[in-house]
Amino acid sequence: MRTRLHLKPGQRGTKRLSEKYGEQLVCVRYRYDDATKKRYKTVELIVDIAEWNPRVKTCTKSS
């Protein structure tokens, strides 16, 4: 299966999905399966937003 199109919200081909999912929509992908001759439309959505504090890496040098 291969991906031919990767569209951002607002681009042509995403209008109905943008209306349906609104700000949650991250991208739309069109994937093609040569074996079954089918096209799949997939969406990437934001389902949760939370605070995140990355850990600070400490470098320790051993002598």
Secondary structure by P-SEA (a helix, b strand, c coil): ccccccccccccccaaaaaaccccccbbbbbbbccccbbbbbbbbbcbbbbbbbbbbbbbbcc
